[in-house]
Amino acid sequence: MLVRTPADLGAVIRDRRKQLDLDQATLAKRVGVSRQWVIEIERGHPRAELALVLRAIDVLGIRLDASVGPAPDHPHSESVDIDGIVARARKAKP
């Protein structure tokens, strides 16, 4: 699935952070940002600085693939169910 919006990317970041059992403060420290920045990016803040977003996904071990066309099968890679992540994020909102 493709990440199409800042909210989609925020949901992926939040899900991966939780998979790694990191709290927002720990992720913030590793990325070199404030906890507030992590909160905003996880909520899909559309004006987050690209360099910081790339640093965050690197810290979390998220692979960013900028290929054109359909993704080739990678039997040894971990796929991300972005639809499931976004659906869980929407359910969790108060």
Order of alpha helices (4+ residues) and beta strands (2+ residues): alpha-alpha-alpha-alpha-alpha
